[in-house]
């Protein structure tokens, strides 16, 4: 299951411009040296005893989009997401969320912003053991001084949304890991945030439970239209839930695109190695495989009347099925307009280029 077919096209909700985070007492000096002298990450560490966590990151996230940031341990992905609610202060750069310059907020305004505009779900479930499940979910609303009846009503609704309505009077230790993470998600959503930050929320769970929660989150996101920054080290997870993916390495973003963009057109050898093991069958769509219809006709002649016809979003797995059953080329349509042709050779080439060859 992939979220790739529903591309958000709304307004920009989150805009990050040239954000740097350098850890160390000489962070500002180190940044100037990087910008003026082109120092590497290792040279910065050696010269200034400073660590580059995030390096000149810029990106935009649209309304309702699940934007996945992924990379290996130490790539900077978790450091980056902690800047959006200013758990970390950037060394340089600008972060704007729904038109609000986050870096310009004073202490009180920042607290209000965190309470009302943004919620975060961590890998650690962070449920309070002395509170019931219902009270845990209601906690953000209690902080807002919402009256008890209203916050309990809203908390109960969120528990029902994540299918835990029968567990409201239980305590965290009575729930499985997957159930605890659903409570954490319900707590984040109860505050009705404009932006949801999720830092590897499912990585501590068993594979089956993890997959179930991924499915539930995809459905919830579509229903509630929440703008989400989702951090993960797992490319399969990013492909499964992300509308777009940013791949990070050494604090920098190497490539941003849909799963199909990244798999079909990796920006460099690092990204190509990263995506080498990903199956293309449900990621790659007809529009990425087809050749121009004019090219086919000029080389092979008219398209047969019995040629199969598909829309441009048909997955590669379906194209393979059609090619097995029919020797004619496959015609690709955008609405009623024929825009391309896919031959067996086109399909085979796509499959072979996506295979790991030792």
C-alpha positions in Angstrom: 0.0 0.0 0.0 1.4 3.4 -0.9 0.3 6.9 -0.5 1.8 8.0 -3.8 -1.3 8.4 -5.8 -2.8 11.3 -3.8 -0.5 14.2 -4.3 -1.4 17.2 -2.1 -1.7 20.4 -4.2 -2.7 22.9 -1.5 -0.9 25.8 0.0 2.6 25.6 1.6 2.2 25.0 5.3 5.8 24.5 6.3 8.7 26.3 4.7 12.3 25.7 5.8 15.0 28.0 4.3 18.8 27.4 4.6 18.7 25.9 8.1 22.0 25.0 9.8 22.6 23.3 13.1 26.1 23.1 14.4 26.7 21.8 17.9 29.6 23.3 19.9 30.8 26.5 21.6 32.2 27.9 18.3 29.2 27.1 16.2 28.9 30.6 14.6 32.6 30.7 13.8 32.5 27.2 12.4 29.5 28.1 10.1 31.4 31.1 8.7 34.4 28.9 8.0 32.1 26.4 6.2 30.5 29.1 4.1 33.7 31.1 3.4 36.3 28.4 3.2 34.3 25.3 2.3 35.4 23.2 5.3 34.2 19.6 5.4 32.3 18.1 8.3 35.4 16.3 9.6 37.5 19.5 9.3 34.9 21.4 11.3 35.1 18.8 14.0 38.9 18.9 14.0 39.3 22.7 13.9 36.5 23.9 16.0 35.4 20.8 18.0 32.0 21.4 16.5 29.6 18.9 14.9 27.5 19.7 11.9 24.0 18.2 12.5 22.0 20.0 9.8 23.6 21.6 6.8 21.8 24.2 4.7 18.5 22.4 4.5 15.6 24.0 2.5 12.2 22.4 1.8 8.5 23.0 1.6 5.6 20.9 2.8 2.1 21.3 1.4 -1.3 21.2 3.2 -2.3 17.6 3.9 1.0 16.1 2.8 2.9 13.3 4.5 6.5 14.4 3.9 9.0 11.7 4.9 12.5 12.5 5.9 14.8 9.5 5.9 18.4 8.6 6.2 20.7 6.4 8.2 21.6 6.9 11.8 23.5 10.2 12.1 22.2 11.7 8.9 20.5 14.6 10.7 16.8 13.7 10.2 15.8 13.7 13.9 17.9 16.8 14.5 16.1 18.6 11.7 12.5 17.8 12.9 13.3 19.1 16.4 13.8 22.6 14.9 10.2 22.9 13.8 8.9 23.3 17.3 12.2 24.7 18.6 13.2 21.8 20.8 16.5 22.8 19.1 17.5 26.2 18.1 19.1 26.4 14.6 22.5 28.1 14.2 21.1 29.8 11.1 18.1 29.7 8.8 14.4 30.4 8.8 11.4 28.2 9.6 7.9 29.4 8.7 4.7 27.4 9.6 1.4 28.7 8.4 2.9 32.1 7.9 4.4 32.2 11.4 8.1 32.8 11.7 8.9 30.2 14.4 12.3 31.7 15.2 10.8 35.1 16.0 8.5 33.8 18.7 9.1 34.8 22.3 8.8 32.3 25.2 5.1 32.8 25.8 4.2 32.8 22.1 6.3 29.8 21.5 4.5 27.9 24.2 1.1 28.9 22.8 2.3 27.8 19.3 3.4 24.4 20.6 0.1 23.9 22.4 -2.2 24.8 19.6 -0.4 24.5 16.2 1.9 21.6 16.4 2.1 18.1 18.0 4.9 15.6 18.2 4.9 11.8 18.4 8.2 10.2 19.5 9.6 6.6 19.2 9.3 6.5 23.0 5.6 6.3 23.7 6.0 8.8 26.7 2.7 7.9 28.4 2.3 9.0 32.0 2.0 5.8 34.1 -0.1 7.3 36.8 -2.8 8.5 34.3 -5.4 6.4 32.6 -5.3 6.1 28.9 -8.2 8.6 28.6 -6.4 11.1 30.8 -3.2 10.7 28.8 -5.1 11.6 25.6 -6.8 14.5 27.3 -3.6 16.0 28.7 -2.9 18.5 25.8 -6.5 19.8 26.2 -6.0 20.1 30.0 -2.9 22.3 29.3 -5.2 24.6 27.3 -7.6 24.8 30.3 -10.4 23.3 28.4 -13.2 22.2 30.8 -13.1 18.6 31.9 -16.3 17.4 30.2 -15.2 18.8 26.8 -11.7 17.4 27.0 -12.9 14.0 28.0 -15.4 14.0 25.2 -12.8 14.9 22.7 -10.3 12.4 24.1 -12.9 9.6 24.0 -13.6 10.5 20.3 -9.9 10.2 19.5 -9.6 6.9 21.3 -12.5 5.7 19.2 -10.8 7.0 16.1 -7.7 4.8 16.8 -10.0 1.9 17.8 -9.1 1.9 21.5 -12.4 3.3 22.9 -12.7 0.2 25.2 -9.4 0.9 26.8 -9.9 4.4 28.2 -9.9 3.4 31.9 -6.8 1.2 31.6 -3.2 2.3 32.3 -0.1 2.2 30.0 1.4 -0.9 31.5 -1.8 -2.8 30.6 -1.4 -2.1 26.9 0.8 -3.7 24.3 3.5 -1.6 22.5 1.3 -1.1 19.5 -1.6 0.0 21.6 0.6 2.4 23.5 1.8 4.0 20.3 -1.8 4.4 19.2 -2.6 6.2 22.4 0.4 8.5 21.7 -1.0 9.2 18.3 -4.5 9.9 19.7 -3.0 12.3 22.2 -1.2 14.2 19.5 -4.3 14.4 17.3 -6.6 15.4 20.2 -5.1 18.8 20.2 -6.1 19.2 16.6 -2.7 20.5 15.5 -2.1 22.0 12.1 1.2 20.2 11.8 2.1 16.7 13.1 5.8 15.8 13.7 6.5 12.1 13.9 10.0 11.0 14.9 10.3 7.2 14.0 7.0 6.5 15.8 6.8 2.9 14.7 10.4 1.8 14.7 10.3 0.0 18.1 7.4 -2.2 17.1 7.2 -5.7 15.7 7.0 -5.8 11.9 3.3 -6.9 11.8 2.1 -4.3 14.3 4.2 -1.7 12.5 2.6 -2.4 9.2 -0.9 -2.3 10.7 -0.1 1.1 12.3 1.2 2.4 9.0 -2.0 1.5 7.3 -4.1 3.1 10.1 -2.0 6.2 10.0 -2.4 6.5 6.2 -6.2 6.3 6.6 -6.2 8.7 9.5 -4.1 11.2 7.6 -6.4 11.1 4.6 -9.5 11.6 6.8 -8.1 14.4 9.0 -6.0 16.1 6.3 -3.1 16.6 8.7 0.2 18.0 7.4 2.8 15.6 8.6 6.6 15.5 8.9 7.4 11.8 9.3 11.0 10.8 10.2 12.2 7.3 9.5 15.3 5.3 8.8 13.3 2.7 6.8 12.9 3.3 3.1 10.1 0.7 2.8 8.2 2.7 5.4 8.9 6.0 3.6 7.7 4.5 0.3 4.6 3.1 1.9 3.3 6.2 3.6 5.0 9.3 2.1 3.6 11.6 -0.5 7.2 12.8 -1.0 10.5 11.7 0.5 13.6 13.6 1.4 16.8 11.6 1.7 19.4 13.0 4.1 23.1 12.3 4.3 25.7 14.0 6.6 23.1 16.7 7.6 22.2 17.6 4.0 19.3 16.7 1.8 20.5 14.7 -1.2 17.2 14.4 -3.0 13.5 15.2 -2.6 10.8 13.5 -4.7 8.0 10.9 -4.8 9.1 7.3 -4.3 8.7 6.9 -8.1 11.0 9.9 -8.8 13.7 8.6 -6.4 13.6 5.0 -7.6 13.5 5.9 -11.3 15.9 8.9 -11.2 18.3 8.7 -8.2 20.3 11.9 -7.8 23.6 10.1 -7.2 25.2 6.7 -6.4 24.4 7.0 -2.7 20.6 7.3 -3.5 20.9 4.6 -6.1 22.4 2.2 -3.6 19.8 3.2 -1.1 16.8 2.3 -3.3 18.4 -0.7 -5.0 16.5 -3.2 -2.9 13.1 -1.6 -3.3 10.6 -3.4 -5.5 9.3 -1.2 -8.4 6.1 -3.2 -8.9 3.8 -1.0 -6.9 5.8 2.2 -7.0 6.5 2.8 -10.7 3.5 4.0 -12.7 2.7 3.8 -16.4 3.7 7.4 -17.1 7.3 6.7 -16.0 7.6 3.6 -18.3 5.9 4.8 -21.5 7.5 6.1 -24.6 5.9 9.0 -26.6 3.1 7.7 -28.8 4.6 9.6 -31.8 7.9 7.8 -31.4 6.3 4.4 -31.3 4.1 5.0 -34.4 7.0 6.4 -36.4 9.1 3.3 -35.7 6.5 0.5 -35.5 3.4 1.7 -37.3 -0.2 2.2 -36.0 -1.2 0.8 -32.7 -3.4 -2.3 -33.0 -7.1 -1.8 -32.3 -7.0 -4.6 -29.6 -4.2 -3.0 -27.7 -4.8 -2.9 -23.9 -5.5 0.6 -22.6 -4.6 1.9 -19.1 -4.5 5.3 -17.3 -1.1 6.9 -16.5 -1.2 5.8 -12.9 -1.4 2.1 -13.6 1.3 0.3 -11.5 4.1 -1.7 -13.1 2.7 -4.9 -11.6 -0.5 -4.5 -13.6 1.4 -3.6 -16.8 3.3 -6.9 -16.4 0.1 -8.8 -16.2 -1.3 -7.2 -19.3 2.0 -7.8 -21.2 1.8 -11.5 -20.3 -1.8 -11.8 -21.6 -1.4 -9.7 -24.8 1.4 -9.3 -27.3 0.1 -5.9 -28.4 1.7 -2.8 -26.9 -0.1 -1.1 -24.0 -1.6 2.4 -24.7 -1.5 4.9 -21.9 -4.2 7.5 -21.6 -4.7 10.7 -19.7 -8.5 10.9 -19.6 -9.6 10.2 -23.2 -6.3 11.3 -24.7 -3.7 8.7 -25.7 -0.3 10.0 -24.5 2.1 7.1 -24.7 2.8 3.5 -25.5 4.4 0.7 -23.4 6.0 -2.3 -25.1 7.2 -5.5 -23.5 10.8 -4.2 -23.9 9.9 -1.1 -22.0 8.6 -3.2 -19.1 11.5 -5.6 -19.1 14.0 -2.7 -19.1 12.3 -1.1 -16.1 12.3 -4.4 -14.2 15.9 -5.2 -15.0 17.2 -1.7 -14.1 15.4 -2.0 -10.7 16.8 -5.4 -9.9 19.9 -5.9 -7.7 22.6 -7.3 -9.9 25.6 -8.8 -8.1 
